[in-house]
Amino acid sequence: MMGAFLRLAGVSVRYGPVRALREVDLEVGPDELLVVLGPTGAGKTTLLRAIAGLEAPATGRIEMGGEEITHWSPAKRDVALVFQNFSLYPDWSARRNLEFPLKALGRQLSPAQIAERVAWAAELLHIGGLLDRPAARLSGGEMQRVAIGRCLVRRPRLFLFDEPLTNLDAKLRETLRVELALLRRRLGIPMILVTHDQAEALSMGDRLVVLDQGRVLQRGTPEEVYRRPLSPLVARQLGQPRINLIEVRAEAGYWVAGKGVRVLEAGGGEERMLLGVRPEDLLPSGGPDPARVRVVEDTGPVQILLADWGGCPVHLLVGHERRYAPGDQLFPKARPGGVLLWPSSAAS
């Protein structure tokens, strides 16, 4: 990336014999929200701690603004880290929590400057009416807004968010996802947000990095990673329901699965492959071989069907043009361009 604000090259972090990060390469632009997606234990928090200076890399180099900061102290880096557990002083008012980082030694801000920054953050985060309320009397969403505001008032060079919406209910998560994305555009400060939530990963990030067991598996725009995953492991981390992964073999010009189900016309290649097709790319009609509906989930906008296709369980995402019921017969057909193929060894 040209003009990257943050760059990690070959960064590894160890905890004794455990390799939490494995030669991670990462770049973040000067006005970018980068989302890092991965399951529990992927190394997401360790990555943020290494960037913030709370963990010393065993190998590699970290640069910020064109300077190497690998061995800089956390204070010198001027990075703000927001945790998922709010990290507020419960007996203090929201105002006092917001003021706290501005009164640290070395800040040298006047009371008027502190008041101006607190008012600015309160307006951005819609918490002006909460400033004199004790943190312990705030709701979860209000507490997280104050926690974010406490970082905003510092006006740092970089924001790091460690699953900041995990402890909130679904409606609040949706609201704050939108507000964080808008806030990033308004401030123009680069942000890294780590999450295990695919909805956050797909909806918030300018770019997406998929992390697993300390390794970067893929990077790109959310659409690129979703539509063109480099491996089944990446493909499984995005999509609800999950992508259908089917072991197929080449027979008589078709990729055939299970008990002889013809999934797709074969265009050559290896005799055995792993075929991936997302539920929205598997049409309920037009294919040569039947499937039987086992379960129907009506989510409102769409129906999710679980069907038995020649011994292969598959999910389909369909509209309401037809109401389906268990026992209905389908003739699934993969949407053109909606199929991914990997070597059969990728299944392991």
Phi, psi and omega in degrees: 000128177286135176069032179296138177279319180239136180220126172249134180229113176062035185280124175236144177229133180241144167241090186064234180280351184273129176263100184284325174231140185235095174048058182280128171250131186205142175223144179228130180286167183291343178220065188220144170253110179260127177255132176252117183253136177184158179286173174304133181088005181287338184108013185296310180294321177300321178301312179296319180295325177292320179294320181284347180092012180271347175229136179268123179296142173286326176217163173103181188220139176238128178238144175222127180059032178084000179248144174284129182237014186310322185247014177288153175288159177303319182297320182291332181288333180057055179245139179256130182242121180253124182264168180283342186259023172072313174055048177255157171278111191295330183274350179274153174289164176301320180299314182294324175298321179290325182286333190308309182293340181277347180260007180294154179302136179096345181287315176055045177261142178284160176305324179293320179294320178297315180299322180295318181291320178297316179296322179297312180293320180297322178292316180300322188258005177060046180235020182302325181279359184252000192299329183260010179268138176300143182302326181296342181261010178268152173286171180301316179294321179293319178298320180290327175297318178294320179298319177293319179298324179298330175279323181299318186298336178289336185053061184285176178278337185207138175256136175237125181243118181260090181045059189290346185251003188300321186272011181255157178286169190300318182293318178294321178301317180296317180297312183288333173302312180296315183294321178295318179297318178293321180298318180299317179295322182290322183277328183068027178253131181298147181224145169238126178239125177255144185201159168254001185267114183294331178297318176296317183298318184280330187266337190257325193277144167287322174223160185230136174241130177258123184243138177209128180051041175080001182248144171279118181271326181196153175219150180162186174291158178306320180294319179299314182291323180290315185276331183230060178296141183281344183207161175300328180298318176293315183302323182290338183280348182232135178115135179221113358296169181296159176301143172281122177247121188231126174282125185233160178227151181276122178214122173051043175083007179233155163275120187245139181234162172051234183270049176087015179291127178273107186274321188197148174295135183269135180251025181097179181111206181290160180287332179232137182219168171251119184258134177242132175216126182287150184306325180285347179260008177250104183284149184280354182213161177106350180272168184277341187233145187279159172225159182240126180292130177254318183222142175236125173245118178264109183267003185105278180294326184220167171251137175255120181253134168253120185234153173262115184245087180061037181091356179255119175285127180226149173258142173234142177248112187230161178278199183251022176300332177220140175271126181258155179219154176307136182100343179297149178261137176238165170230078188301145177217130179289136178294137178305131181081359183259012184249138176243143179231133176231158173304148183301333180295341181290345181291337183279000000 
